[in-house]
Amino acid sequence: MNLNNRLQDKVAIVIGAAGRGNMGQVIARRFHAEGAKVVVAGRHEDVLRELAEELGGAHTLCDITDKAQVEAMIDFALDRYGRLDIGVNSTGWGLLEGFLETTPEQLDQMLALQFKGPFYFMQACVRGMANGGSIIQISSATAHIMLENHAAYMGAKAGIDHVMRCVANEFGRKGIRANSVAPGLTESPMTENAFHSPSLVETFRQCYPLGRIGTSDDIAAACAWLASDECFMTGQVLQVNGGLTLRRNPTGREIAEALAKDGVGL
């Protein structure tokens, strides 16, 4: 890969990087390869320490649903490196549950993780970015197009995308950009079970005009551009999903038939 050090000497925080091989880790590695100093954060210290040592960066524990911990994470980066240029939230929980069956507990958990937590994160990033910067929220194609049994997730993602637009509008005057990146189905620890069914993957693949399922590397590449000084974009949701949002996700019936063909359950 021919990289051009677009992020040389910038300081980045990536929260949601505490799962081996997850999207947050791939983004953190790409930022490092582009020259950034990277702080990785999440809830599993051993994994974070391992990644930070690999990248020559730093790590800190943070539960994004706890406002005080989010603020402490930003303070940690500022104390360590003296500045903050890039903040990426890649935390997520892909709840699949019927609309009528979604419990108050599930809804509270979803909103805490994918609305309130990202809200806290953006607030803390704005306060920490004294010289402007880039805030990046990992959204989802399903904030725009339908997927059955996914209402709580879709609603939370769509809601925080609108908050991102508010941040972009209000704080552009400070040189702060805020954007979201919306993957479709992407192979990662969060979607591991889906990839146990080749028929299901093929059913999704047929919905992509570019003819393949996206990867975390695709998302990391988009984040690297959004984080760079080349980017003159704010308040937008980048649909980095191979054209999926030009079409649709498979229906519930199509998904069930694919899973049954392979004898796999989600």
C-alpha positions in Angstrom: 0.0 0.0 0.0 1.4 3.4 -1.0 0.7 5.7 1.9 1.7 9.4 1.9 1.9 10.2 5.6 -1.2 12.5 5.4 -1.5 12.4 9.2 2.1 13.0 10.1 2.4 14.2 13.7 -1.3 14.4 14.2 -2.8 13.0 17.4 -5.7 10.6 17.1 -8.0 8.8 19.5 -9.8 5.7 18.4 -12.3 4.3 20.8 -13.7 0.9 20.2 -10.3 -0.7 19.5 -10.3 -3.3 22.3 -11.4 -6.3 20.1 -8.6 -8.1 18.2 -9.0 -7.5 14.5 -12.0 -5.3 14.9 -12.7 -2.1 12.8 -11.3 0.2 15.4 -8.0 -1.7 15.4 -7.8 -1.6 11.6 -8.5 2.2 11.7 -5.8 2.7 14.3 -3.3 0.8 12.3 -4.1 2.8 9.2 -3.7 6.1 11.1 -0.3 4.9 12.4 0.8 4.0 8.9 -0.2 7.5 7.8 2.1 9.1 10.5 -0.3 9.8 13.4 0.3 9.3 17.0 -2.5 7.1 18.1 -4.3 6.6 21.5 -6.5 3.5 21.5 -9.3 3.1 24.0 -12.0 0.7 25.0 -12.8 -1.7 27.8 -10.2 -4.5 27.6 -6.8 -3.4 28.8 -4.7 -6.4 27.7 -5.8 -6.0 24.0 -5.4 -2.3 24.1 -1.9 -2.5 25.6 -0.9 -5.0 22.9 -2.1 -2.7 20.1 -0.5 0.4 21.6 2.8 -1.3 21.9 2.6 -2.4 18.3 1.8 1.2 17.2 4.2 2.9 19.5 1.3 4.8 20.9 -0.7 4.8 24.1 -3.9 3.2 25.5 -6.5 4.0 28.1 -9.5 2.3 29.4 -12.9 3.9 28.6 -16.5 2.9 28.7 -18.1 5.3 26.3 -21.4 5.1 28.2 -19.8 6.9 31.1 -19.4 10.6 30.5 -16.6 11.0 33.2 -14.6 8.2 31.6 -14.9 9.8 28.1 -13.7 13.1 29.4 -10.8 11.4 31.2 -9.9 9.7 28.0 -9.6 13.0 26.2 -7.6 14.5 29.1 -5.3 11.5 28.9 -4.5 12.2 25.2 -4.0 15.9 25.9 -1.7 15.2 28.8 0.3 12.6 26.8 0.7 14.5 23.5 -0.4 18.1 24.2 -3.1 18.2 21.5 -5.9 16.3 19.9 -6.5 16.4 16.1 -8.7 13.3 15.3 -11.4 11.5 17.3 -12.9 8.3 15.9 -15.8 6.4 17.6 -16.0 2.9 16.3 -17.9 1.3 19.2 -20.9 -0.7 18.4 -23.4 -3.4 19.2 -25.4 -5.0 16.4 -28.6 -6.0 18.1 -30.9 -8.1 15.9 -34.3 -8.2 17.6 -37.9 -7.8 16.4 -39.6 -4.4 16.9 -42.3 -5.8 19.3 -39.8 -8.0 21.1 -37.2 -5.3 21.9 -37.1 -4.9 25.7 -36.7 -1.7 27.7 -33.4 -3.1 28.8 -32.1 -3.6 25.3 -33.3 -0.2 24.2 -31.6 1.5 27.2 -28.4 -0.4 26.4 -28.6 0.5 22.7 -29.2 4.2 23.4 -26.4 4.4 26.0 -23.9 2.8 23.7 -24.9 4.3 20.3 -26.5 7.6 21.1 -25.6 9.0 24.5 -22.0 7.7 24.5 -21.2 9.1 21.0 -22.8 12.4 22.1 -20.5 12.5 25.1 -17.6 11.6 22.8 -18.3 14.5 20.4 -18.7 16.9 23.3 -15.3 15.9 24.7 -13.6 16.0 21.4 -14.9 19.5 20.6 -13.6 20.7 24.0 -10.2 19.1 23.4 -9.6 20.3 19.8 -8.1 23.7 20.5 -6.7 23.9 16.9 -9.5 22.4 15.0 -9.7 18.7 14.0 -11.8 15.9 12.6 -14.5 13.9 14.5 -15.5 10.7 12.8 -18.5 8.6 13.8 -18.9 5.0 12.4 -22.5 4.9 11.3 -24.2 2.2 9.2 -25.9 1.8 5.8 -28.9 0.7 7.8 -29.4 4.3 9.1 -30.5 5.0 5.6 -31.9 1.7 4.2 -34.0 -1.0 5.8 -32.9 -4.2 7.5 -35.6 -6.2 9.3 -35.3 -6.8 13.1 -32.9 -4.0 13.5 -35.0 -1.0 14.6 -33.2 0.0 17.8 -29.8 -0.1 16.1 -31.0 1.7 13.0 -32.7 4.4 15.0 -29.7 5.1 17.3 -27.3 5.3 14.3 -29.6 7.6 12.4 -30.1 9.8 15.5 -26.4 10.2 16.2 -25.8 11.0 12.5 -28.0 14.1 13.0 -26.1 15.1 16.1 -22.9 14.9 14.0 -24.5 17.3 11.6 -25.2 19.7 14.5 -21.6 19.5 15.6 -20.4 20.2 12.1 -22.7 23.2 11.8 -21.9 24.8 15.1 -18.2 24.2 15.4 -17.0 24.6 11.9 -16.0 28.1 12.9 -13.4 26.5 15.2 -12.0 24.4 12.3 -13.6 21.2 13.5 -15.0 18.9 10.9 -17.5 16.2 11.8 -18.6 13.3 9.5 -19.9 9.8 9.6 -18.8 6.7 7.6 -21.5 4.2 6.8 -20.4 0.6 6.1 -22.7 -2.1 4.9 -22.1 -5.7 6.0 -18.4 -5.8 6.9 -16.5 -8.8 8.1 -15.5 -8.0 11.7 -15.8 -9.6 15.1 -19.3 -8.0 15.5 -20.5 -9.8 12.3 -18.6 -13.0 12.7 -21.6 -15.2 12.9 -23.0 -14.0 9.6 -19.8 -15.0 7.8 -20.3 -18.6 8.9 -23.0 -18.8 6.2 -21.6 -18.6 2.7 -25.1 -18.4 1.3 -25.9 -15.5 3.5 -22.8 -13.6 2.4 -23.6 -14.3 -1.3 -27.2 -13.1 -0.7 -25.8 -9.8 0.6 -23.1 -9.6 -2.1 -25.7 -9.5 -4.8 -27.0 -6.3 -3.4 -23.7 -4.4 -3.9 -23.2 -2.7 -7.3 -19.5 -3.0 -6.9 -19.9 -6.8 -6.5 -18.2 -7.4 -3.2 -18.7 -7.1 0.5 -16.8 -4.3 2.2 -13.8 -4.7 4.4 -12.6 -2.8 7.5 -9.7 -1.6 5.3 -12.2 0.2 3.1 -13.5 2.0 6.1 -10.1 2.8 7.5 -9.1 4.3 4.1 -12.2 6.6 4.2 -11.4 7.6 7.8 -7.8 8.4 6.9 -9.0 10.9 4.2 -11.6 12.4 6.5 -8.9 12.9 9.2 -6.5 14.5 6.7 -6.1 18.2 5.8 -7.1 17.2 2.3 -10.7 16.9 3.4 -13.0 19.8 2.8 -16.1 18.1 3.9 -18.2 18.3 7.1 -21.6 17.3 8.3 -21.9 14.4 5.8 -22.4 10.6 6.0 -20.1 8.9 3.6 -21.7 5.7 2.2 -18.6 3.6 2.1 -20.5 0.4 1.2 -20.0 -0.3 -2.5 -23.2 1.2 -3.6 -25.4 -0.9 -1.2 -27.6 2.2 -0.4 -28.4 2.5 -4.1 -30.2 -0.8 -3.7 -31.3 -2.6 -0.5 -30.4 -5.2 2.1 -31.8 -8.6 1.7 -35.3 -9.2 3.1 -35.9 -11.2 6.2 -37.2 -14.0 4.1 -34.1 -14.0 1.9 -31.9 -14.0 5.0 -33.8 -16.9 6.6 -33.6 -19.0 3.4 -29.8 -18.4 3.1 -29.2 -19.4 6.7 -31.4 -22.5 6.3 -29.5 -23.5 3.2 -26.3 -23.7 5.3 -27.9 -24.8 8.5 -26.6 -21.8 10.4 -28.4 -19.6 12.9 -27.6 -16.1 14.0 
